[in-house]
Amino acid sequence: MNKYEEKTISGETLYEGKVISLRVEEVQLPDGNQAKRELIKHPGAVSVIAITDDNKLVLVEQYRKALERSLIEIPAGKIDPGEAPEITAVRELEEETGYGAKDFRYIQSFATSPGFADEIIHLYLARGLYKIDNPAAGDEDEFIDLLEVTIEEAEELVASGEIYDAKTAFAVLYAKNLLTE
């Protein structure tokens, strides 16, 4: 049993979308009282810290409607049904950047917003990058610009708020530690 576990009494899916679903659950709290929980169900995602042979971080810039602004991020994407995270990582790197990698290494997985969502991101490191002649096309509703920046430039992007999401800020710290070992 998990400390302070909340047992589900009942639940209802209110919305089932292409990427997420929304559930409301009635739970029993550890003290015996009841509460409602609004939960986002997500299939999971991957993100890739892609580092070129000249030690530049490969980033993408795209508009994020939820925040009403463009963000600079590491390549990332949703895991398709039945797809292993490492396959998603290879696919997303190719679709978003046009790169393949000779060396893919799993780093770790983490929860993005555990207070209300079950999304887990699986983080990979890609090295030995090479351009793919005819890369797989990305999502038809994604418009992406590719950037390659030094670790110092990436830190400046974090400081300026152009890199604003947690997975990418973490990636910059990880890459800095890796490249200064």
TORVOVO-493635 format. One record per residue: residue in three letters; z, x, y of N, C-alpha, C in turn. Coordinates in steps of 0.02 Angstrom, whole numbers, always signed. Example, Ala and Ser with C-alpha at 12.3 -4.5 7.8 and 13.67 -1.06 7.14 Angstrom:
# TORVOVO-493635
{fitor 'ALA', {+390, +660, -284}, {+390, +615, -225}, {+390, +660, -165}}
{fitor 'SER', {+354, +642, -112}, {+357, +684, -53}, {+394, +645, +2}}
***
This chain:
# TORVOVO-493635
{fitor 'MET', {+0, +42, -60}, {+0, +0, +0}, {+0, +44, +63}}
{fitor 'ASN', {-39, +24, +112}, {-41, +60, +175}, {+16, +39, +220}}
{fitor 'LYS', {+44, +86, +255}, {+98, +71, +302}, {+73, +21, +354}}
{fitor 'TYR', {+110, -31, +365}, {+95, -83, +414}, {+31, -122, +397}}
{fitor 'GLU', {+15, -127, +333}, {-45, -162, +312}, {-44, -234, +336}}
{fitor 'GLU', {-102, -258, +357}, {-111, -328, +376}, {-153, -362, +322}}
{fitor 'LYS', {-124, -411, +288}, {-158, -445, +233}, {-199, -502, +260}}
{fitor 'THR', {-262, -505, +238}, {-307, -558, +260}, {-289, -623, +225}}
{fitor 'ILE', {-278, -674, +266}, {-263, -741, +240}, {-328, -781, +234}}
{fitor 'SER', {-369, -777, +286}, {-434, -811, +286}, {-480, -776, +334}}
{fitor 'GLY', {-545, -790, +328}, {-592, -759, +373}, {-657, -798, +376}}
{fitor 'GLU', {-693, -788, +431}, {-756, -823, +440}, {-804, -776, +477}}
{fitor 'THR', {-865, -772, +453}, {-917, -735, +488}, {-948, -780, +540}}
{fitor 'LEU', {-943, -760, +604}, {-968, -800, +659}, {-1040, -782, +678}}
{fitor 'TYR', {-1059, -720, +663}, {-1126, -697, +682}, {-1148, -644, +632}}
{fitor 'GLU', {-1211, -649, +610}, {-1240, -600, +565}, {-1305, -577, +596}}
{fitor 'GLY', {-1306, -515, +620}, {-1364, -489, +655}, {-1399, -434, +616}}
{fitor 'LYS', {-1448, -403, +649}, {-1488, -349, +619}, {-1445, -287, +608}}
{fitor 'VAL', {-1398, -274, +654}, {-1358, -213, +651}, {-1285, -228, +634}}
{fitor 'ILE', {-1257, -280, +662}, {-1186, -294, +653}, {-1174, -367, +632}}
{fitor 'SER', {-1113, -379, +609}, {-1090, -448, +601}, {-1021, -452, +632}}
{fitor 'LEU', {-1003, -512, +654}, {-939, -524, +686}, {-899, -572, +642}}
{fitor 'ARG', {-839, -550, +623}, {-793, -591, +583}, {-730, -603, +623}}
{fitor 'VAL', {-701, -660, +612}, {-633, -674, +636}, {-590, -685, +575}}
{fitor 'GLU', {-536, -647, +571}, {-491, -654, +514}, {-421, -671, +537}}
{fitor 'GLU', {-389, -714, +498}, {-319, -729, +507}, {-281, -681, +461}}
{fitor 'VAL', {-234, -644, +488}, {-198, -594, +448}, {-123, -607, +451}}
{fitor 'GLN', {-90, -584, +398}, {-17, -584, +396}, {+7, -514, +416}}
{fitor 'LEU', {+49, -511, +467}, {+75, -447, +491}, {+132, -423, +448}}
{fitor 'PRO', {+149, -360, +452}, {+204, -332, +412}, {+271, -369, +421}}
{fitor 'ASP', {+281, -400, +479}, {+344, -436, +491}, {+341, -509, +468}}
{fitor 'GLY', {+284, -529, +438}, {+276, -597, +413}, {+242, -644, +461}}
{fitor 'ASN', {+236, -626, +524}, {+199, -668, +572}, {+125, -664, +558}}
{fitor 'GLN', {+87, -708, +591}, {+15, -709, +583}, {-20, -693, +649}}
{fitor 'ALA', {-81, -666, +643}, {-121, -650, +702}, {-195, -655, +684}}
{fitor 'LYS', {-237, -661, +736}, {-309, -661, +726}, {-337, -592, +742}}
{fitor 'ARG', {-387, -572, +705}, {-422, -508, +717}, {-497, -522, +722}}
{fitor 'GLU', {-527, -498, +776}, {-599, -503, +785}, {-628, -436, +763}}
{fitor 'LEU', {-671, -437, +713}, {-694, -376, +681}, {-770, -371, +680}}
{fitor 'ILE', {-795, -313, +700}, {-866, -298, +696}, {-877, -260, +631}}
{fitor 'LYS', {-922, -285, +590}, {-942, -252, +527}, {-1007, -215, +540}}
{fitor 'HIS', {-1010, -152, +520}, {-1068, -110, +534}, {-1085, -70, +471}}
{fitor 'PRO', {-1149, -59, +456}, {-1167, -25, +394}, {-1153, +51, +394}}
{fitor 'GLY', {-1134, +78, +451}, {-1123, +150, +456}, {-1183, +185, +487}}
{fitor 'ALA', {-1172, +246, +509}, {-1224, +284, +543}, {-1216, +358, +528}}
{fitor 'VAL', {-1266, +396, +548}, {-1262, +468, +544}, {-1277, +496, +613}}
{fitor 'SER', {-1256, +557, +624}, {-1275, +594, +684}, {-1286, +667, +663}}
{fitor 'VAL', {-1328, +701, +701}, {-1350, +768, +681}, {-1342, +817, +739}}
{fitor 'ILE', {-1304, +869, +727}, {-1301, +926, +774}, {-1357, +972, +753}}
{fitor 'ALA', {-1412, +970, +790}, {-1471, +1010, +774}, {-1473, +1070, +821}}
{fitor 'ILE', {-1474, +1129, +792}, {-1473, +1191, +832}, {-1535, +1232, +815}}
{fitor 'THR', {-1573, +1248, +868}, {-1635, +1286, +859}, {-1619, +1359, +842}}
{fitor 'ASP', {-1670, +1397, +823}, {-1661, +1468, +807}, {-1639, +1509, +867}}
{fitor 'ASP', {-1654, +1484, +928}, {-1630, +1519, +988}, {-1566, +1487, +1015}}
{fitor 'ASN', {-1528, +1454, +971}, {-1462, +1426, +985}, {-1461, +1373, +1039}}
{fitor 'LYS', {-1512, +1332, +1041}, {-1512, +1275, +1087}, {-1496, +1212, +1047}}
{fitor 'LEU', {-1460, +1167, +1080}, {-1441, +1103, +1051}, {-1497, +1053, +1064}}
{fitor 'VAL', {-1521, +1020, +1013}, {-1574, +970, +1020}, {-1541, +902, +1034}}
{fitor 'LEU', {-1559, +874, +1092}, {-1530, +811, +1114}, {-1585, +760, +1129}}
{fitor 'VAL', {-1566, +697, +1132}, {-1613, +644, +1151}, {-1582, +605, +1208}}
{fitor 'GLU', {-1626, +580, +1251}, {-1603, +536, +1305}, {-1634, +468, +1293}}
{fitor 'GLN', {-1591, +417, +1296}, {-1615, +349, +1287}, {-1570, +300, +1324}}
{fitor 'TYR', {-1598, +242, +1338}, {-1561, +190, +1374}, {-1516, +154, +1324}}
{fitor 'ARG', {-1454, +143, +1344}, {-1406, +106, +1303}, {-1387, +42, +1340}}
{fitor 'LYS', {-1413, -14, +1317}, {-1403, -78, +1350}, {-1329, -97, +1356}}
{fitor 'ALA', {-1290, -82, +1305}, {-1218, -100, +1307}, {-1183, -68, +1368}}
{fitor 'LEU', {-1206, -10, +1389}, {-1176, +25, +1447}, {-1219, +19, +1510}}
{fitor 'GLU', {-1278, -11, +1503}, {-1325, -20, +1559}, {-1343, +46, +1591}}
{fitor 'ARG', {-1356, +98, +1550}, {-1375, +163, +1576}, {-1405, +207, +1522}}
{fitor 'SER', {-1439, +258, +1543}, {-1465, +308, +1496}, {-1411, +358, +1480}}
{fitor 'LEU', {-1411, +380, +1418}, {-1364, +431, +1394}, {-1403, +487, +1360}}
{fitor 'ILE', {-1374, +546, +1363}, {-1400, +603, +1325}, {-1354, +610, +1264}}
{fitor 'GLU', {-1384, +611, +1205}, {-1345, +609, +1143}, {-1376, +656, +1091}}
{fitor 'ILE', {-1338, +669, +1038}, {-1367, +702, +980}, {-1406, +649, +942}}
{fitor 'PRO', {-1457, +669, +903}, {-1494, +620, +863}, {-1447, +583, +816}}
{fitor 'ALA', {-1459, +518, +811}, {-1414, +476, +769}, {-1450, +412, +751}}
{fitor 'GLY', {-1424, +379, +700}, {-1453, +314, +682}, {-1415, +280, +626}}
{fitor 'LYS', {-1430, +217, +618}, {-1398, +174, +569}, {-1422, +189, +499}}
{fitor 'ILE', {-1376, +185, +452}, {-1393, +193, +381}, {-1425, +128, +357}}
{fitor 'ASP', {-1484, +134, +326}, {-1518, +76, +298}, {-1484, +56, +233}}
{fitor 'PRO', {-1490, -8, +213}, {-1459, -31, +150}, {-1481, +12, +91}}
{fitor 'GLY', {-1433, +35, +52}, {-1446, +75, -7}, {-1464, +148, +6}}
{fitor 'GLU', {-1465, +168, +69}, {-1484, +237, +87}, {-1422, +282, +90}}
{fitor 'ALA', {-1427, +340, +61}, {-1372, +389, +64}, {-1371, +420, +134}}
{fitor 'PRO', {-1311, +433, +161}, {-1307, +461, +229}, {-1348, +525, +240}}
{fitor 'GLU', {-1351, +568, +189}, {-1388, +630, +199}, {-1464, +617, +206}}
{fitor 'ILE', {-1489, +565, +175}, {-1559, +545, +182}, {-1570, +516, +252}}
{fitor 'THR', {-1523, +476, +275}, {-1527, +448, +343}, {-1529, +505, +394}}
{fitor 'ALA', {-1488, +556, +384}, {-1485, +612, +431}, {-1553, +647, +436}}
{fitor 'VAL', {-1584, +660, +379}, {-1650, +693, +379}, {-1701, +648, +413}}
{fitor 'ARG', {-1699, +583, +398}, {-1747, +535, +427}, {-1738, +530, +502}}
{fitor 'GLU', {-1676, +522, +525}, {-1664, +514, +597}, {-1682, +576, +636}}
{fitor 'LEU', {-1668, +635, +609}, {-1688, +697, +644}, {-1764, +698, +653}}
{fitor 'GLU', {-1800, +681, +601}, {-1874, +681, +605}, {-1899, +628, +654}}
{fitor 'GLU', {-1874, +566, +647}, {-1898, +511, +689}, {-1883, +522, +762}}
{fitor 'GLU', {-1824, +547, +778}, {-1803, +552, +848}, {-1825, +617, +881}}
{fitor 'THR', {-1835, +670, +842}, {-1850, +735, +873}, {-1915, +767, +850}}
{fitor 'GLY', {-1942, +745, +794}, {-2001, +777, +766}, {-1985, +840, +728}}
{fitor 'TYR', {-1920, +854, +717}, {-1899, +914, +682}, {-1879, +898, +610}}
{fitor 'GLY', {-1888, +947, +567}, {-1858, +950, +501}, {-1810, +1009, +503}}
{fitor 'ALA', {-1771, +1017, +450}, {-1723, +1073, +448}, {-1721, +1102, +378}}
{fitor 'LYS', {-1718, +1168, +375}, {-1713, +1203, +310}, {-1643, +1199, +283}}
{fitor 'ASP', {-1594, +1190, +328}, {-1524, +1190, +307}, {-1488, +1130, +339}}
{fitor 'PHE', {-1469, +1082, +296}, {-1428, +1025, +318}, {-1360, +1033, +286}}
{fitor 'ARG', {-1308, +1025, +327}, {-1240, +1032, +300}, {-1197, +975, +327}}
{fitor 'TYR', {-1162, +942, +282}, {-1115, +889, +301}, {-1055, +921, +335}}
{fitor 'ILE', {-1033, +891, +391}, {-974, +917, +427}, {-914, +872, +415}}
{fitor 'GLN', {-919, +809, +435}, {-864, +762, +423}, {-885, +692, +442}}
{fitor 'SER', {-843, +644, +427}, {-854, +574, +445}, {-796, +551, +489}}
{fitor 'PHE', {-810, +504, +533}, {-757, +479, +576}, {-771, +407, +598}}
{fitor 'ALA', {-717, +371, +614}, {-722, +302, +639}, {-737, +304, +714}}
{fitor 'THR', {-780, +259, +736}, {-798, +259, +807}, {-752, +217, +850}}
{fitor 'SER', {-734, +158, +827}, {-691, +112, +865}, {-648, +73, +817}}
{fitor 'PRO', {-599, +106, +785}, {-561, +74, +731}, {-518, +14, +751}}
{fitor 'GLY', {-510, +3, +815}, {-471, -55, +837}, {-507, -121, +824}}
{fitor 'PHE', {-573, -119, +819}, {-610, -182, +808}, {-673, -175, +766}}
{fitor 'ALA', {-693, -113, +748}, {-755, -103, +710}, {-744, -58, +651}}
{fitor 'ASP', {-782, -69, +597}, {-775, -27, +538}, {-830, +27, +534}}
{fitor 'GLU', {-867, +38, +589}, {-920, +88, +588}, {-892, +158, +575}}
{fitor 'ILE', {-924, +191, +528}, {-909, +261, +513}, {-972, +301, +527}}
{fitor 'ILE', {-965, +357, +563}, {-1021, +402, +575}, {-1011, +464, +531}}
{fitor 'HIS', {-1064, +482, +496}, {-1065, +542, +454}, {-1102, +596, +494}}
{fitor 'LEU', {-1069, +651, +508}, {-1095, +703, +551}, {-1122, +761, +509}}
{fitor 'TYR', {-1183, +783, +527}, {-1217, +838, +492}, {-1236, +892, +541}}
{fitor 'LEU', {-1243, +952, +515}, {-1268, +1009, +553}, {-1337, +1027, +524}}
{fitor 'ALA', {-1386, +1034, +568}, {-1454, +1052, +547}, {-1473, +1118, +580}}
{fitor 'ARG', {-1492, +1167, +538}, {-1515, +1232, +562}, {-1580, +1249, +528}}
{fitor 'GLY', {-1612, +1302, +551}, {-1677, +1320, +524}, {-1728, +1266, +540}}
{fitor 'LEU', {-1727, +1244, +603}, {-1771, +1189, +623}, {-1844, +1210, +624}}
{fitor 'TYR', {-1887, +1162, +608}, {-1959, +1173, +612}, {-1991, +1108, +635}}
{fitor 'LYS', {-2045, +1114, +673}, {-2081, +1055, +697}, {-2122, +1026, +639}}
{fitor 'ILE', {-2122, +960, +633}, {-2160, +924, +583}, {-2226, +903, +615}}
{fitor 'ASP', {-2282, +917, +581}, {-2348, +903, +609}, {-2358, +829, +625}}
{fitor 'ASN', {-2343, +786, +578}, {-2351, +714, +588}, {-2284, +680, +571}}
{fitor 'PRO', {-2235, +683, +617}, {-2170, +654, +601}, {-2172, +579, +593}}
{fitor 'ALA', {-2126, +553, +554}, {-2119, +481, +546}, {-2106, +449, +613}}
{fitor 'ALA', {-2135, +391, +624}, {-2125, +356, +687}, {-2054, +328, +691}}
{fitor 'GLY', {-2027, +330, +751}, {-1960, +302, +762}, {-1964, +226, +768}}
{fitor 'ASP', {-1907, +197, +783}, {-1905, +124, +792}, {-1950, +103, +850}}
{fitor 'GLU', {-1984, +47, +841}, {-2032, +25, +893}, {-1998, +4, +958}}
{fitor 'ASP', {-1934, -10, +956}, {-1899, -30, +1017}, {-1857, +27, +1047}}
{fitor 'GLU', {-1868, +88, +1024}, {-1833, +147, +1051}, {-1880, +188, +1093}}
{fitor 'PHE', {-1856, +206, +1153}, {-1894, +250, +1197}, {-1850, +311, +1209}}
{fitor 'ILE', {-1873, +369, +1187}, {-1831, +429, +1184}, {-1866, +488, +1216}}
{fitor 'ASP', {-1828, +526, +1255}, {-1850, +591, +1280}, {-1811, +645, +1243}}
{fitor 'LEU', {-1845, +699, +1226}, {-1815, +755, +1190}, {-1794, +810, +1239}}
{fitor 'LEU', {-1735, +838, +1229}, {-1710, +893, +1270}, {-1686, +948, +1224}}
{fitor 'GLU', {-1692, +1009, +1245}, {-1662, +1066, +1210}, {-1623, +1105, +1263}}
{fitor 'VAL', {-1558, +1110, +1253}, {-1514, +1140, +1304}, {-1469, +1193, +1273}}
{fitor 'THR', {-1449, +1240, +1315}, {-1400, +1289, +1293}, {-1332, +1255, +1288}}
{fitor 'ILE', {-1286, +1288, +1256}, {-1219, +1259, +1250}, {-1186, +1252, +1319}}
{fitor 'GLU', {-1200, +1299, +1364}, {-1173, +1295, +1432}, {-1202, +1234, +1469}}
{fitor 'GLU', {-1266, +1223, +1460}, {-1298, +1164, +1491}, {-1270, +1100, +1462}}
{fitor 'ALA', {-1257, +1099, +1397}, {-1228, +1040, +1364}, {-1158, +1026, +1392}}
{fitor 'GLU', {-1119, +1079, +1402}, {-1052, +1070, +1431}, {-1057, +1041, +1502}}
{fitor 'GLU', {-1107, +1062, +1540}, {-1118, +1034, +1607}, {-1136, +960, +1603}}
{fitor 'LEU', {-1175, +941, +1553}, {-1194, +871, +1543}, {-1133, +829, +1525}}
{fitor 'VAL', {-1087, +857, +1488}, {-1024, +821, +1474}, {-984, +813, +1538}}
{fitor 'ALA', {-978, +867, +1577}, {-939, +865, +1639}, {-969, +816, +1689}}
{fitor 'SER', {-1036, +810, +1691}, {-1068, +765, +1739}, {-1069, +692, +1715}}
{fitor 'GLY', {-1051, +680, +1652}, {-1053, +612, +1625}, {-1120, +591, +1596}}
{fitor 'GLU', {-1169, +636, +1597}, {-1234, +619, +1566}, {-1227, +617, +1490}}
{fitor 'ILE', {-1184, +661, +1463}, {-1162, +653, +1393}, {-1096, +616, +1399}}
{fitor 'TYR', {-1095, +555, +1371}, {-1039, +509, +1384}, {-1008, +480, +1320}}
{fitor 'ASP', {-1043, +489, +1264}, {-1018, +460, +1202}, {-978, +511, +1162}}
{fitor 'ALA', {-931, +487, +1123}, {-883, +530, +1088}, {-917, +575, +1036}}
{fitor 'LYS', {-966, +548, +999}, {-996, +589, +946}, {-1032, +650, +976}}
{fitor 'THR', {-1064, +641, +1033}, {-1100, +697, +1064}, {-1052, +745, +1097}}
{fitor 'ALA', {-1000, +720, +1130}, {-949, +765, +1159}, {-917, +807, +1104}}
{fitor 'PHE', {-902, +776, +1047}, {-875, +813, +990}, {-926, +865, +966}}
{fitor 'ALA', {-990, +846, +963}, {-1042, +892, +940}, {-1047, +953, +985}}
{fitor 'VAL', {-1040, +943, +1050}, {-1043, +1000, +1097}, {-986, +1048, +1083}}
{fitor 'LEU', {-926, +1021, +1073}, {-868, +1064, +1057}, {-879, +1100, +991}}
{fitor 'TYR', {-903, +1065, +941}, {-915, +1095, +875}, {-967, +1150, +881}}
{fitor 'ALA', {-1022, +1137, +916}, {-1076, +1186, +923}, {-1051, +1248, +962}}
{fitor 'LYS', {-1011, +1236, +1013}, {-984, +1292, +1052}, {-942, +1338, +1007}}
{fitor 'ASN', {-898, +1309, +968}, {-857, +1348, +922}, {-900, +1385, +871}}
{fitor 'LEU', {-951, +1351, +846}, {-996, +1382, +796}, {-1035, +1440, +826}}
{fitor 'LEU', {-1059, +1431, +887}, {-1102, +1482, +917}, {-1064, +1540, +948}}
{fitor 'THR', {-998, +1532, +956}, {-959, +1587, +985}, {-915, +1621, +933}}
{fitor 'GLU', {-925, +1605, +869}, {-886, +1637, +815}, {-903, +1711, +809}}
***
